[in-house]
Amino acid sequence: MAENRCRGRTVHFYNALHPEDALGGLILNPSVTEKIFLFMLEILIVASDPYSVSLRGRDSILTPSDDPLKPGHYDIRSNSPGGTISITDEPCITRVYSGADSLATNEFLNQVRERDRKCVITGTMNIRADMDIWVGFHAAHVFPLSHQQLSVRSGLSQCITNGKRGSDSWISSCQNGLLMQSNIHEDFDTFCFSINPDDTYKIVSFVPDVFGVDGRHLDPICRAPDDERSVRDELLRWHFHQAVLTNMRGAGEPGLEMDFPPGTDMVGEILQGPQAAQRMETELFLRLNRLI
């Protein structure tokens, strides 16, 4: 069954002219300040003129402060008479959990492991790294393998400096990789949390924070400015943008079922689920890629 991303939301936002029809919302975790909320709205809101945001029932206008965002209903008003407010229709990608490291090249795995040696989200060290045992630790792609053609068309490949830019192989640069514990990897792949490089690399969880990552900061070991292998801010920024679209717009994008028990008609379940065509294309890519 597809997950419902809007269930449990404690923040909702509206065009003030239509206060009954929410444009979207958010499951509020402590990392979200007023400044970050306004930043995320800039991704979501299409406005003809500058606008202001206020908590319903209060006269004060939200400012880009570091004060924690309060739960409630937020109204967005155009600062100009006749100004329009709407939600973006920018498409977001269908991404499924890519599983263990079987999709990655040896060079990608080795470079990410050598650079990080820990889960860069939780800080958990792999104390067996010197034994070359990496069970429970995955080298995760920030931009997914299954959408590599999109990345070339969008120009994101140009941020890679140690790969073959403009070709598919750039996506397996360690600059597009982060070492994570396997359970954390699944949440990252499905946009349950993301990293905001424009806010001190703070981690924002968009769902209830089971693993205690909300408000942490991406470990400096993978983003040292003097290290050519460091993850690229442009790719982290892309992931954060996608996470906002996926979780906050409208009712949110439907979560995709990952766990198919033995005997399940997996193809049938996918075809009856949300975004069936895109999901099938992605699943086929991931499975065929393992055979190459």
Contacts in CASP RR format, 6 or more apart in sequence:
PFRMAT RR
TARGET T0000
AUTHOR 0000-0000-0000
METHOD contacts of the structure
MODEL  1
MAENRCRGRTVHFYNALHPEDALGGLILNPSVTEKIFLFMLEILIVASDP
YSVSLRGRDSILTPSDDPLKPGHYDIRSNSPGGTISITDEPCITRVYSGA
DSLATNEFLNQVRERDRKCVITGTMNIRADMDIWVGFHAAHVFPLSHQQL
SVRSGLSQCITNGKRGSDSWISSCQNGLLMQSNIHEDFDTFCFSINPDDT
YKIVSFVPDVFGVDGRHLDPICRAPDDERSVRDELLRWHFHQAVLTNMRG
AGEPGLEMDFPPGTDMVGEILQGPQAAQRMETELFLRLNRLI
1 257 0 8 1.000
2 254 0 8 1.000
2 255 0 8 1.000
2 256 0 8 1.000
2 257 0 8 1.000
2 273 0 8 1.000
2 274 0 8 1.000
3 254 0 8 1.000
3 255 0 8 1.000
3 256 0 8 1.000
4 251 0 8 1.000
4 254 0 8 1.000
5 206 0 8 1.000
5 207 0 8 1.000
5 246 0 8 1.000
5 247 0 8 1.000
5 251 0 8 1.000
5 252 0 8 1.000
5 253 0 8 1.000
5 254 0 8 1.000
5 255 0 8 1.000
6 24 0 8 1.000
6 25 0 8 1.000
6 250 0 8 1.000
6 251 0 8 1.000
6 252 0 8 1.000
8 27 0 8 1.000
9 25 0 8 1.000
9 26 0 8 1.000
9 27 0 8 1.000
9 28 0 8 1.000
10 26 0 8 1.000
10 27 0 8 1.000
10 28 0 8 1.000
10 71 0 8 1.000
10 72 0 8 1.000
11 25 0 8 1.000
11 26 0 8 1.000
11 27 0 8 1.000
11 28 0 8 1.000
11 32 0 8 1.000
11 37 0 8 1.000
11 69 0 8 1.000
11 71 0 8 1.000
11 72 0 8 1.000
11 74 0 8 1.000
12 22 0 8 1.000
12 24 0 8 1.000
12 25 0 8 1.000
12 72 0 8 1.000
12 73 0 8 1.000
12 74 0 8 1.000
13 22 0 8 1.000
13 23 0 8 1.000
13 24 0 8 1.000
13 25 0 8 1.000
13 41 0 8 1.000
13 53 0 8 1.000
13 73 0 8 1.000
13 74 0 8 1.000
13 75 0 8 1.000
13 76 0 8 1.000
14 20 0 8 1.000
14 21 0 8 1.000
14 22 0 8 1.000
14 23 0 8 1.000
14 73 0 8 1.000
14 74 0 8 1.000
14 75 0 8 1.000
14 76 0 8 1.000
15 21 0 8 1.000
15 23 0 8 1.000
15 75 0 8 1.000
15 76 0 8 1.000
15 85 0 8 1.000
15 86 0 8 1.000
16 75 0 8 1.000
16 76 0 8 1.000
16 77 0 8 1.000
16 85 0 8 1.000
17 85 0 8 1.000
19 56 0 8 1.000
19 73 0 8 1.000
19 75 0 8 1.000
22 250 0 8 1.000
23 44 0 8 1.000
23 45 0 8 1.000
23 76 0 8 1.000
23 85 0 8 1.000
23 86 0 8 1.000
23 87 0 8 1.000
23 249 0 8 1.000
23 250 0 8 1.000
24 44 0 8 1.000
24 87 0 8 1.000
24 248 0 8 1.000
24 249 0 8 1.000
24 250 0 8 1.000
24 251 0 8 1.000
24 252 0 8 1.000
25 248 0 8 1.000
25 250 0 8 1.000
26 32 0 8 1.000
26 37 0 8 1.000
26 40 0 8 1.000
26 206 0 8 1.000
26 247 0 8 1.000
26 248 0 8 1.000
27 206 0 8 1.000
27 207 0 8 1.000
27 208 0 8 1.000
27 247 0 8 1.000
28 69 0 8 1.000
28 71 0 8 1.000
29 204 0 8 1.000
29 205 0 8 1.000
29 206 0 8 1.000
29 209 0 8 1.000
29 214 0 8 1.000
29 215 0 8 1.000
30 68 0 8 1.000
30 214 0 8 1.000
30 215 0 8 1.000
31 202 0 8 1.000
31 203 0 8 1.000
31 204 0 8 1.000
31 205 0 8 1.000
31 214 0 8 1.000
31 215 0 8 1.000
32 68 0 8 1.000
32 69 0 8 1.000
32 204 0 8 1.000
33 65 0 8 1.000
33 66 0 8 1.000
33 67 0 8 1.000
33 68 0 8 1.000
33 69 0 8 1.000
34 62 0 8 1.000
34 63 0 8 1.000
34 64 0 8 1.000
34 65 0 8 1.000
34 66 0 8 1.000
34 67 0 8 1.000
34 68 0 8 1.000
34 69 0 8 1.000
35 64 0 8 1.000
35 65 0 8 1.000
35 66 0 8 1.000
35 199 0 8 1.000
36 69 0 8 1.000
36 196 0 8 1.000
36 199 0 8 1.000
36 202 0 8 1.000
36 204 0 8 1.000
37 53 0 8 1.000
37 62 0 8 1.000
37 69 0 8 1.000
37 74 0 8 1.000
38 53 0 8 1.000
38 62 0 8 1.000
38 64 0 8 1.000
39 64 0 8 1.000
39 196 0 8 1.000
39 198 0 8 1.000
39 199 0 8 1.000
40 244 0 8 1.000
40 248 0 8 1.000
41 53 0 8 1.000
41 76 0 8 1.000
43 88 0 8 1.000
43 241 0 8 1.000
43 244 0 8 1.000
43 245 0 8 1.000
44 87 0 8 1.000
44 88 0 8 1.000
44 244 0 8 1.000
44 245 0 8 1.000
44 248 0 8 1.000
44 249 0 8 1.000
45 51 0 8 1.000
45 76 0 8 1.000
45 85 0 8 1.000
45 86 0 8 1.000
45 87 0 8 1.000
45 88 0 8 1.000
46 85 0 8 1.000
46 86 0 8 1.000
46 87 0 8 1.000
46 88 0 8 1.000
47 76 0 8 1.000
47 78 0 8 1.000
47 83 0 8 1.000
47 84 0 8 1.000
47 85 0 8 1.000
47 86 0 8 1.000
48 78 0 8 1.000
48 80 0 8 1.000
48 82 0 8 1.000
48 83 0 8 1.000
48 84 0 8 1.000
49 78 0 8 1.000
49 79 0 8 1.000
49 80 0 8 1.000
49 83 0 8 1.000
50 78 0 8 1.000
50 79 0 8 1.000
50 80 0 8 1.000
51 76 0 8 1.000
51 77 0 8 1.000
51 78 0 8 1.000
51 79 0 8 1.000
51 85 0 8 1.000
52 61 0 8 1.000
52 62 0 8 1.000
52 76 0 8 1.000
52 77 0 8 1.000
52 79 0 8 1.000
53 61 0 8 1.000
53 62 0 8 1.000
53 74 0 8 1.000
53 75 0 8 1.000
53 76 0 8 1.000
53 77 0 8 1.000
54 60 0 8 1.000
54 61 0 8 1.000
54 62 0 8 1.000
54 74 0 8 1.000
54 75 0 8 1.000
54 77 0 8 1.000
55 62 0 8 1.000
55 70 0 8 1.000
55 72 0 8 1.000
55 73 0 8 1.000
55 74 0 8 1.000
56 72 0 8 1.000
56 73 0 8 1.000
56 74 0 8 1.000
56 75 0 8 1.000
62 74 0 8 1.000
76 85 0 8 1.000
77 85 0 8 1.000
78 84 0 8 1.000
78 85 0 8 1.000
87 249 0 8 1.000
87 250 0 8 1.000
88 245 0 8 1.000
88 249 0 8 1.000
90 245 0 8 1.000
92 242 0 8 1.000
92 245 0 8 1.000
92 246 0 8 1.000
92 253 0 8 1.000
93 144 0 8 1.000
93 147 0 8 1.000
93 150 0 8 1.000
93 242 0 8 1.000
94 256 0 8 1.000
94 275 0 8 1.000
94 278 0 8 1.000
94 279 0 8 1.000
94 282 0 8 1.000
95 144 0 8 1.000
95 146 0 8 1.000
95 147 0 8 1.000
95 189 0 8 1.000
95 190 0 8 1.000
95 191 0 8 1.000
95 242 0 8 1.000
95 282 0 8 1.000
96 146 0 8 1.000
96 189 0 8 1.000
96 190 0 8 1.000
96 256 0 8 1.000
96 258 0 8 1.000
96 279 0 8 1.000
96 282 0 8 1.000
96 283 0 8 1.000
96 286 0 8 1.000
97 185 0 8 1.000
97 186 0 8 1.000
97 189 0 8 1.000
97 190 0 8 1.000
97 258 0 8 1.000
98 140 0 8 1.000
98 141 0 8 1.000
98 144 0 8 1.000
98 145 0 8 1.000
98 146 0 8 1.000
98 189 0 8 1.000
98 286 0 8 1.000
99 138 0 8 1.000
99 182 0 8 1.000
99 185 0 8 1.000
99 186 0 8 1.000
99 189 0 8 1.000
100 138 0 8 1.000
100 182 0 8 1.000
101 109 0 8 1.000
101 134 0 8 1.000
101 138 0 8 1.000
101 139 0 8 1.000
102 290 0 8 1.000
103 145 0 8 1.000
103 286 0 8 1.000
103 289 0 8 1.000
103 290 0 8 1.000
104 139 0 8 1.000
104 141 0 8 1.000
104 172 0 8 1.000
105 172 0 8 1.000
107 172 0 8 1.000
108 139 0 8 1.000
108 172 0 8 1.000
108 173 0 8 1.000
108 174 0 8 1.000
108 177 0 8 1.000
109 139 0 8 1.000
111 174 0 8 1.000
111 229 0 8 1.000
112 139 0 8 1.000
112 174 0 8 1.000
112 177 0 8 1.000
112 178 0 8 1.000
112 179 0 8 1.000
113 129 0 8 1.000
113 134 0 8 1.000
113 137 0 8 1.000
113 139 0 8 1.000
113 179 0 8 1.000
115 174 0 8 1.000
115 179 0 8 1.000
115 221 0 8 1.000
115 222 0 8 1.000
115 227 0 8 1.000
115 229 0 8 1.000
115 230 0 8 1.000
116 178 0 8 1.000
116 179 0 8 1.000
116 219 0 8 1.000
116 221 0 8 1.000
116 222 0 8 1.000
117 125 0 8 1.000
117 126 0 8 1.000
117 129 0 8 1.000
117 179 0 8 1.000
117 221 0 8 1.000
118 124 0 8 1.000
118 125 0 8 1.000
118 126 0 8 1.000
118 179 0 8 1.000
118 219 0 8 1.000
118 221 0 8 1.000
119 126 0 8 1.000
119 137 0 8 1.000
119 179 0 8 1.000
119 180 0 8 1.000
119 181 0 8 1.000
119 184 0 8 1.000
120 178 0 8 1.000
120 179 0 8 1.000
120 180 0 8 1.000
120 218 0 8 1.000
120 219 0 8 1.000
120 221 0 8 1.000
120 222 0 8 1.000
121 178 0 8 1.000
121 180 0 8 1.000
121 181 0 8 1.000
121 184 0 8 1.000
121 188 0 8 1.000
121 193 0 8 1.000
121 203 0 8 1.000
121 213 0 8 1.000
121 216 0 8 1.000
121 218 0 8 1.000
121 219 0 8 1.000
122 181 0 8 1.000
122 184 0 8 1.000
122 211 0 8 1.000
122 212 0 8 1.000
122 213 0 8 1.000
122 216 0 8 1.000
123 219 0 8 1.000
124 181 0 8 1.000
126 133 0 8 1.000
126 134 0 8 1.000
126 137 0 8 1.000
126 179 0 8 1.000
128 134 0 8 1.000
128 135 0 8 1.000
136 181 0 8 1.000
136 182 0 8 1.000
137 179 0 8 1.000
137 180 0 8 1.000
137 181 0 8 1.000
137 182 0 8 1.000
138 179 0 8 1.000
138 180 0 8 1.000
138 181 0 8 1.000
138 182 0 8 1.000
138 185 0 8 1.000
139 177 0 8 1.000
139 178 0 8 1.000
139 179 0 8 1.000
140 177 0 8 1.000
140 178 0 8 1.000
140 179 0 8 1.000
140 180 0 8 1.000
140 185 0 8 1.000
140 188 0 8 1.000
140 189 0 8 1.000
141 171 0 8 1.000
141 172 0 8 1.000
141 176 0 8 1.000
141 177 0 8 1.000
142 176 0 8 1.000
142 177 0 8 1.000
142 178 0 8 1.000
142 231 0 8 1.000
142 232 0 8 1.000
142 235 0 8 1.000
142 236 0 8 1.000
142 238 0 8 1.000
142 239 0 8 1.000
143 151 0 8 1.000
143 156 0 8 1.000
143 171 0 8 1.000
143 176 0 8 1.000
143 235 0 8 1.000
143 238 0 8 1.000
143 239 0 8 1.000
144 189 0 8 1.000
145 171 0 8 1.000
145 172 0 8 1.000
145 285 0 8 1.000
145 286 0 8 1.000
145 289 0 8 1.000
146 282 0 8 1.000
146 285 0 8 1.000
146 286 0 8 1.000
148 168 0 8 1.000
148 171 0 8 1.000
149 168 0 8 1.000
151 157 0 8 1.000
151 170 0 8 1.000
151 171 0 8 1.000
152 166 0 8 1.000
152 167 0 8 1.000
152 168 0 8 1.000
152 170 0 8 1.000
155 166 0 8 1.000
156 234 0 8 1.000
156 235 0 8 1.000
156 238 0 8 1.000
157 165 0 8 1.000
157 166 0 8 1.000
157 167 0 8 1.000
157 170 0 8 1.000
157 171 0 8 1.000
158 165 0 8 1.000
158 166 0 8 1.000
159 175 0 8 1.000
159 232 0 8 1.000
159 233 0 8 1.000
159 234 0 8 1.000
159 235 0 8 1.000
160 170 0 8 1.000
160 173 0 8 1.000
160 175 0 8 1.000
160 176 0 8 1.000
160 232 0 8 1.000
161 175 0 8 1.000
161 228 0 8 1.000
162 173 0 8 1.000
162 174 0 8 1.000
162 175 0 8 1.000
162 228 0 8 1.000
162 229 0 8 1.000
163 169 0 8 1.000
163 170 0 8 1.000
163 173 0 8 1.000
163 175 0 8 1.000
164 170 0 8 1.000
170 176 0 8 1.000
174 229 0 8 1.000
174 231 0 8 1.000
175 229 0 8 1.000
175 230 0 8 1.000
175 231 0 8 1.000
175 232 0 8 1.000
175 235 0 8 1.000
176 231 0 8 1.000
176 232 0 8 1.000
176 235 0 8 1.000
177 222 0 8 1.000
177 231 0 8 1.000
178 188 0 8 1.000
178 218 0 8 1.000
178 222 0 8 1.000
178 231 0 8 1.000
179 222 0 8 1.000
180 188 0 8 1.000
183 211 0 8 1.000
184 211 0 8 1.000
184 213 0 8 1.000
186 258 0 8 1.000
187 193 0 8 1.000
187 207 0 8 1.000
187 211 0 8 1.000
187 213 0 8 1.000
188 194 0 8 1.000
188 239 0 8 1.000
190 255 0 8 1.000
190 256 0 8 1.000
190 258 0 8 1.000
191 206 0 8 1.000
191 239 0 8 1.000
191 242 0 8 1.000
191 243 0 8 1.000
191 246 0 8 1.000
191 247 0 8 1.000
192 205 0 8 1.000
192 206 0 8 1.000
192 207 0 8 1.000
193 203 0 8 1.000
193 204 0 8 1.000
193 205 0 8 1.000
193 206 0 8 1.000
193 207 0 8 1.000
193 209 0 8 1.000
193 213 0 8 1.000
193 214 0 8 1.000
193 243 0 8 1.000
194 203 0 8 1.000
194 204 0 8 1.000
194 206 0 8 1.000
194 236 0 8 1.000
194 239 0 8 1.000
194 240 0 8 1.000
194 242 0 8 1.000
194 243 0 8 1.000
194 244 0 8 1.000
195 201 0 8 1.000
195 202 0 8 1.000
195 203 0 8 1.000
195 204 0 8 1.000
195 218 0 8 1.000
195 236 0 8 1.000
195 239 0 8 1.000
195 240 0 8 1.000
196 202 0 8 1.000
196 203 0 8 1.000
196 204 0 8 1.000
196 236 0 8 1.000
196 240 0 8 1.000
197 233 0 8 1.000
197 236 0 8 1.000
197 237 0 8 1.000
197 240 0 8 1.000
198 237 0 8 1.000
200 217 0 8 1.000
201 217 0 8 1.000
201 218 0 8 1.000
201 223 0 8 1.000
201 236 0 8 1.000
202 215 0 8 1.000
202 216 0 8 1.000
202 217 0 8 1.000
203 213 0 8 1.000
203 214 0 8 1.000
203 215 0 8 1.000
203 216 0 8 1.000
203 217 0 8 1.000
203 218 0 8 1.000
204 214 0 8 1.000
204 215 0 8 1.000
204 240 0 8 1.000
204 243 0 8 1.000
205 212 0 8 1.000
205 213 0 8 1.000
205 214 0 8 1.000
205 215 0 8 1.000
206 243 0 8 1.000
206 246 0 8 1.000
206 247 0 8 1.000
206 248 0 8 1.000
207 247 0 8 1.000
218 231 0 8 1.000
218 236 0 8 1.000
222 230 0 8 1.000
222 231 0 8 1.000
223 230 0 8 1.000
223 231 0 8 1.000
223 233 0 8 1.000
224 230 0 8 1.000
245 253 0 8 1.000
246 252 0 8 1.000
246 253 0 8 1.000
247 253 0 8 1.000
254 273 0 8 1.000
254 274 0 8 1.000
254 275 0 8 1.000
255 274 0 8 1.000
256 274 0 8 1.000
256 275 0 8 1.000
256 279 0 8 1.000
257 269 0 8 1.000
257 273 0 8 1.000
260 266 0 8 1.000
260 269 0 8 1.000
267 280 0 8 1.000
270 276 0 8 1.000
270 279 0 8 1.000
270 280 0 8 1.000
270 283 0 8 1.000
271 280 0 8 1.000
273 279 0 8 1.000
END
